[in-house]
Structure formats: C-alpha cells, structure tokens
Amino acid sequence: MAVLDDKRTAGRGIVDVVEARLHRLGRQVSRQSYVAGERGFRALLSRMEKDRLRVAYIGGYHTEVGLLVRQAAEAKADLTVMANDPLMTSEFWAITGSAGNGTLFTFMPNPAGNANAASAVAGLKASGLPGEGYTLYACAAVQAWAEAVNRSGSSRLLDFWFIAGATVMSSVSRSTDFHATQHSPREVSRMMRRPQNVVAAMLASAFIFAAFAAFFALAAALAELPSAALPKVLRPMIDK
C-alpha cells in the first residue's frame, strides 16, 4: 500500500496519521509525494506499478486526486485510490468521469438528505449552488450563532458561548433549559453553574471551532455570486 501527500501542511498531516496507524497494524507502507498543482502522474503511477502497490491513500485536493485516478484508468493500472473530504465535490467527477467509480473517501454524514435541511438546500439550488461539501454545515453554524446571540441577550463572550452550547445541545437532545427563551446575563451566570450545562457548553465549543472551517467554505462560495443574489440565499437563514 502507498500513502501519498501533496507536500502541503494539511495533506502531510493527514497522511502522517494514516501511515502511523497502518504501521501500528503491522502494514507495510510506501510513502510517496507529489507537488500540489501537478498535472502529470504517469511517472508516479509507473513506479507504483513496478513496486506492485495496489492501494493508495492520498492526502491532497480533488483536482490532483481526480487527475491521478483518471490517468491510472487510462494506463489500466490495478489501483484503488482512497482519500478524505476534498473529494466531496462534483468537480472530482467532472475530472474523472466514469474512471472515478470505485474511488473511496471519508466524509461526515451528508446533511443534504436531512428533511430539516430541505429549505436550505432549495435556497442554494435556486441560486445555482449545490448543497455539497461543508456548505450545509456552514449554514448550521451560522444559524446556531444567530440563535445563541438572540437567546443570550448579552454581548459578553462567555454568556454567548454558554448559550451557544445550550443551543447546539438542545437541537440534539432537547434536554437543556433553553427552548426559545431569552435569558438575562444574571440568569445565564446562575445556570452556568449546573454541571449538565457546563458539559453542553464544552461540547458546543468543539462544534463551533470545527464549524469555522465550514463557515469559510460557505463564504468562498457566496463570494462567487453576484451581489443581487445574496439576499435570496441568506434570507431563509435570517428569517429563522
């Protein structure tokens, strides 16, 4: 098995973890690299074929991975490619065509099939944007942020952070004290002493930090829209 990275920080970091875990399982691993932006992978594929490498885990972006998969198919190489979330885009399939069939990748559960996301998916589709990748996770992050601000009624960061925790946890378990109720800063401070609510805030902290990456992905997508189209996309979130 081969593990490949694109020499970028993210790609190297992911592959470092995969390689370490494979070694702990007693697997023989061949470490390879390519330069981000590379367009020709014939030489790399030839080396892998010579070394009888049949599986490759790649830490890189969809463009290079797609080109490698397509060129492997054209060379009739017996190779299964694995990667992670950068392949969660239709652009990967635009590059590979049918050659992409059989490629494996990991991603979080796709929220596009969730009934609660139907209005957001429809709004994005109406504006010519697919609700793929981290887009819907970014929408959820924005909604959680807006609801937390409305519920806290306070500009204090600690108060907001606690309400954000309650907002996220109530959407999961409906077991917290916050159900469309606005609390004063004093009430917030008192409720923060409850252990179950402290746990809720801690769990939400992890969620919100992870959501920042999703938020930037959405911002990048919206930047491609003409300014006149922005209200149409954002109004459903603002109204809620």
Salt bridges, closest charged atoms under 4 A:
ASP5 OD2 - ARG31 NH2 2.95
ASP6 OD2 - ARG8 NH1 3.90
ASP16 OD1 - ARG31 NH1 2.99
GLU19 OE1 - ARG31 NH1 2.53
GLU49 OE1 - ARG54 NH1 3.94
GLU74 OE1 - ARG42 NH2 2.82
GLU74 OE2 - ARG70 NE 3.88
ASP78 OD2 - ARG54 NE 3.63
GLU91 OE1 - HIS62 NE2 2.81
GLU147 OE2 - ARG151 NH2 2.25
ASP159 OD2 - ARG156 NH1 3.61
ASP177 OD2 - ARG194 NH1 2.54
GLU187 OE1 - HIS183 ND1 3.87
